[in-house]
Amino acid sequence: MLHKKILKEMFNFTTNTKRTIKRGILGFLLAIPYLILYQYVLSEVIDKYIPSKNVKMAVLLSCILIGYIIIRFWLDKYMETERKDIYYDNDRQIKNKIFDSIQEADISELDKIQVGNLFNLTTAQSFEASQLFVWNFIGVFAVRLRSILVISIMMLLIDWKIALVVIGIFIVSYILLIPFYNKNMKTYKQLQHSIIDLQGKINEYIDSFSTTKTLRLEEINTNDIKSMLEKAKSELIKSSKVLGMHTALLALLTFGAVIATLIIGGNQIALGIGVGSTIILIVDYISDIRGHMESLLEHAHGIINKYNCFINILEIVSIAKENDNGTLALDKIDTIEFENVKLSYDGVNTILEQINLKIDKPTTIAIVGKSGTGKTSLVNLIPRFYNLTDGRILINGIDYTKYKLSELRKNISYVFQNPVILNMSIRENLMYGNEDVSFQDAINVCKKIGLNEKIESFSQGYDTIINAETDMLSYGEKQLLSFARAILKNGSIVILDEVTSNLDLEFEKNVMEANKVILKNKISFVIAHRINTVKDADLIILIEDKKIIEMGKHEELIQKHGYYYNLYMSKETVRHNLESKYEYQT
């Protein structure tokens, strides 16, 4: 059944609660005059004016009823428009809440969620959840239950004996609905999770399409999707069977109510104590009740879906937020110090430990080591993407958790291994997050790093629309664009995470030139596999077995003949072999 706390959240989740209640009450009040007028006109015309051949009164009453029906048509049209407007406004508010929660979420919590699931939450599920309160209050209470209640009262006023039999039959029908409803809720929840998992998988397969083709995994992926589709199909069939069984029972009970009405009403007519209009009205009302009961069943089915969507959204909205208890401002960063820092993502497996490092401005620190040793994890601690398990990081001699997150991050320029290109113009890509700099500054930076000429070659120039997949810019040019954005930000700390690992030698040279611009008078952390990109660093640290095992300048580390020396010599051997092979082939 629906949980009370979640229902309370549902009623207060958007700002449309009062508006929804007003619309429901209005709909309730408008239905009562119609039902009373309908009964009065039908009974008067059939039992009084037609037998007495008073055509004028029969026509007059009929015209009054038709006039009210026309008025109801326009009122219903207005209320339906209002209902849809509430849907869409709820959807907008829910999407905003989801997006705000994602923006403020702890990254370690977001890492646990599939991107495909997040996409589904902000599209299909948010719209389903936007209708939940409206669907419940207006669809069930204000429309269906209201109509059933009013019709029941009208039947009791017409003939209480027949009415009690008919109402009793429908009460039995409702009692039968409860176990079907509970069973269907569980089944439909499983179905929804299967659909979410399926959409997440499809999204992953689309994102990794090239890799799938390269590794020839099409058949495996297809089989996975088929298996998930079969599971979803099985759960959907199970849910449909439950609904079908209840619909069949409702039809059988409705037929029983009609038979009971005909028997009791016919007997009353035979005894001279009943009239034909009574039987016609009650049979008509039975048909109305059945229609409303079937709609309630559809609403119950829809509510299950919307309720589960709302629960999923509540989980995202309730996701743990970044701990931002800092209060201090931070104009610039002159020093950064790691004091016995330890990091574990899950509290069990240690990623880094005993990290001790003090750096003064300006210094370029190169971080080297095998893949998976924690190089990226180390630099991700600087902007506080993850919380320390133990130890402290000091900035300008103060624990960096004392600073506001926004103050800390505005001082950090981060260039990732894969260029971050947004679906917007080149100008907007450059200025994204750099609103305080002028466009002319952006052009000047592009000239310095050798990107301006390529951009100016486009017919739209800096207003050319690009995205991460566009071929208008090469991979290296996209990386240079990311560099330009970081240069414009002018952070006190610069983080370069293997930015040359996927570049050819020509663009590596351009990036190295860009480095000279971006790293000038900064504290910079450079993660690199290529030794050529770190040889000139002020300090090289080698991470192995979760710790810093060697630290110094290139020449100092070479003279030690330790881990760095062996890494350097192995890289030099590979490079020499490649160059020799190239010379032999040419």
Buried (B, 14 or more C-beta within 10 A) or exposed (E): EBEEEBBEBBBEBBEBBEBBBEBBBBBBEBBBEBBBBBBEBBBBBBBBBBEEEBEEBBEBBBEEBEEBEEEBEEEEEEBEEBBEEBBEBBBEBBBEBBBEBBEEBBEBEBEEBBEBBBBBBBEBBBBBBBBBBBBBBBBBBBBBBBBBBBBBBBBBEBBEEBBEBBBEBBEEBEEBBEEBBEBBBEBBBBBBBBBBBBBBBBBBBEEBEEEBEEEEBEEEBEEBBEEBEEBBEEBBEBBEEBBEBBBEBBEEBBEBBBEBBBEBBEEBEEEEEBBEBBBBBBBBBBEBBBBBBBBBBBBBBBBBBBBBBBBBBBEBBEBEEBEBEBEBEBEEBBBBBBBEBBBBBEEEEBBBBEBEBEBEBBBBBBBBBEEEBBBBBBBBBBBBBBBBBEBBBBBBEEEBBBBBBEBBBBBBBBBBBBBBBEEEBBBBBBBBBBEEBEEEBBBBBBBBBBBBEBBEEBEEBBEBBBEEEEEBBEBBBBBBBBBBBBBBBBBBBBBBBBBBBBBEEEBBEBBBBBBEBBBEEBBBBBBBBBBBBBBBBBBBBBBBEBBBBBBBBBEEBBEEEBBBBEBBEEBEEEEEEEEEEEEEEE
